[in-house]
Amino acid sequence: MSPAPESKQDRRPPYQHAADELRRDILQGRIKPGEQMPAIRELQERFGVANMTARSALNVLRDEGLIYTIHGRGSFVADTDAAGQFSADYTAPAWYLANRDKRPGQAEYEEGRPDDTDAAGTTLVEMLTELRDEIRVLSAEHQELRREVEELKSQQSKSQS
């Protein structure tokens, strides 16, 4: 009897398979900290999955602390510390799979930041993660503004010469 095709042997959901592949790319350094993750459309083509399946794979990595998302710009690999380790809120995939249905306010993360009325139910780690993500967004916006200012200065100096 011939072995089953590879897709039959892999019983993981497609989003988990995609998340595992992307996690491997990140941990092996093929996608470095600060680099942008592939676009949803690229993930759809690479893994042969639907839009929501690709988004679910990124959600897994975001929940693990490996990536962060800036609305309107994409997802990026999280920074590492001096030892090359990811942030303290990184959790192993086994933990995520065991506890994903027990997390309070899971639907809130799909829509964005939770309302202040729900803040009483959030943990300190969740609040710190939200603050870190907000700081990253502000930092990205700050860098973009600095580039625009430099371009304007450059244009002004060219026009004066």
matplotlib code that plots the C-alpha trace (Angstrom):
import matplotlib.pyplot as plt

x = [0.0, 1.4, 1.8, -0.9, -0.2, 1.5, -1.6, -3.4, -0.6, -0.7, -3.9, -3.3, -5.7, -4.4, -4.0, -1.8, 0.3, 0.9, 1.7, 4.2, 5.9, 6.1, 7.2, 10.0, 11.0, 11.1, 13.0, 15.6, 16.2, 14.8, 12.4, 14.4, 13.1, 11.6, 11.0, 7.6, 5.7, 4.5, 1.2, -2.0, -2.3, 1.2, 0.4, -2.7, -0.7, 2.2, 0.0, -3.0, -5.4, -8.3, -7.9, -9.3, -7.0, -3.9, -5.2, -5.7, -2.1, -0.9, -3.2, -1.5, 1.9, 0.7, -0.8, 2.5, 4.4, 6.4, 4.8, 2.9, 0.5, 0.2, -3.2, -2.9, 0.7, 1.0, 2.5, 6.2, 8.5, 8.8, 12.1, 14.5, 16.5, 20.3, 20.4, 18.4, 15.3, 11.8, 9.8, 8.8, 5.3, 6.3, 4.6, 5.1, 2.6, 1.5, 0.5, -1.4, -3.3, -4.2, -5.5, -6.8, -10.4, -10.0, -8.7, -11.1, -12.1, -10.7, -13.2, -11.9, -8.5, -10.0, -11.7, -8.7, -8.2, -10.7, -13.0, -12.1, -15.3, -13.6, -10.3, -11.2, -11.0, -7.6, -4.5, -1.3, 0.5, -2.3, -2.3, 1.5, 1.3, -1.3, 0.9, 4.0, 2.0, 0.8, 4.3, 5.4, 2.7, 3.7, 7.3, 6.6, 4.5, 7.3, 9.9, 7.6, 7.2, 11.0, 11.5, 8.9, 10.6, 14.0, 12.5, 10.9, 14.2, 16.0, 13.5, 13.7, 17.5, 17.5, 15.0, 17.1, 20.2]
y = [0.0, 3.4, 6.1, 8.8, 12.1, 14.6, 16.7, 13.6, 13.0, 16.6, 16.7, 20.3, 22.9, 24.9, 28.1, 26.2, 24.7, 28.2, 29.7, 26.9, 27.6, 31.3, 30.8, 28.6, 31.3, 33.9, 31.7, 30.6, 34.3, 34.2, 37.0, 39.2, 41.4, 44.6, 43.2, 43.2, 39.9, 38.8, 40.3, 38.3, 37.8, 36.4, 34.0, 32.9, 32.0, 30.4, 28.1, 27.8, 29.0, 31.5, 35.1, 34.4, 31.3, 33.5, 36.1, 33.4, 32.2, 35.8, 36.0, 33.0, 34.5, 37.9, 36.1, 34.4, 37.7, 37.0, 39.7, 42.9, 44.6, 48.3, 49.0, 50.0, 49.1, 45.3, 42.9, 43.0, 40.7, 41.6, 42.9, 40.7, 41.5, 41.6, 37.8, 37.4, 36.2, 37.5, 39.5, 38.1, 37.6, 35.0, 31.7, 28.3, 27.0, 24.2, 26.8, 28.7, 25.7, 24.6, 27.9, 29.8, 29.1, 30.1, 33.6, 36.4, 38.9, 37.0, 38.7, 42.1, 41.3, 40.6, 44.1, 45.9, 47.5, 46.6, 49.3, 50.9, 49.4, 46.0, 47.0, 45.5, 42.0, 42.5, 41.3, 43.3, 41.5, 42.3, 45.9, 46.1, 44.4, 46.9, 49.8, 48.3, 48.0, 51.6, 52.8, 50.9, 52.6, 56.0, 55.2, 54.2, 57.4, 59.5, 57.9, 58.7, 62.3, 62.7, 61.4, 63.8, 66.7, 65.7, 65.5, 69.0, 70.4, 68.9, 70.3, 73.7, 73.8, 72.8, 75.5, 78.1, 77.2]
z = [0.0, -0.9, 1.7, 1.9, 0.2, 2.4, 2.8, 4.2, 6.8, 8.1, 10.1, 11.4, 10.3, 7.3, 9.4, 11.9, 9.1, 7.7, 11.1, 11.7, 8.4, 9.1, 12.7, 11.3, 8.9, 11.7, 14.2, 11.6, 10.6, 7.1, 8.1, 10.5, 13.4, 12.1, 8.6, 7.1, 6.9, 3.4, 2.4, 2.9, -0.8, -0.9, 2.0, 0.2, -2.9, -0.9, 1.2, -1.2, 1.5, 1.7, 2.9, 6.4, 6.8, 6.1, 8.5, 11.2, 10.7, 11.4, 14.4, 15.9, 15.5, 16.9, 19.9, 20.5, 20.4, 17.3, 15.1, 15.5, 13.2, 12.3, 10.8, 7.2, 6.9, 7.6, 10.0, 11.1, 13.0, 16.7, 18.0, 20.0, 23.0, 23.2, 23.5, 20.3, 22.3, 21.5, 23.9, 27.3, 26.2, 23.6, 24.2, 22.7, 20.1, 22.5, 25.1, 22.5, 21.2, 24.7, 25.9, 22.8, 23.7, 27.3, 26.6, 27.6, 25.0, 22.0, 19.6, 20.8, 19.2, 15.8, 15.8, 17.3, 20.6, 23.4, 24.7, 28.0, 29.5, 29.1, 30.6, 33.9, 32.3, 30.6, 32.2, 32.8, 30.0, 27.6, 28.6, 28.2, 24.8, 23.7, 24.9, 23.1, 19.9, 20.2, 20.8, 17.6, 15.6, 16.9, 16.2, 12.6, 12.1, 13.7, 11.3, 8.3, 9.4, 9.8, 6.3, 5.0, 6.8, 5.3, 1.9, 2.3, 3.6, 0.6, -1.8, -0.2, -0.3, -4.0, -4.8, -3.0, -4.9]

ax = plt.figure().add_subplot(projection="3d")
ax.plot(x, y, z, "-o")
ax.set_aspect("equal")
plt.show()
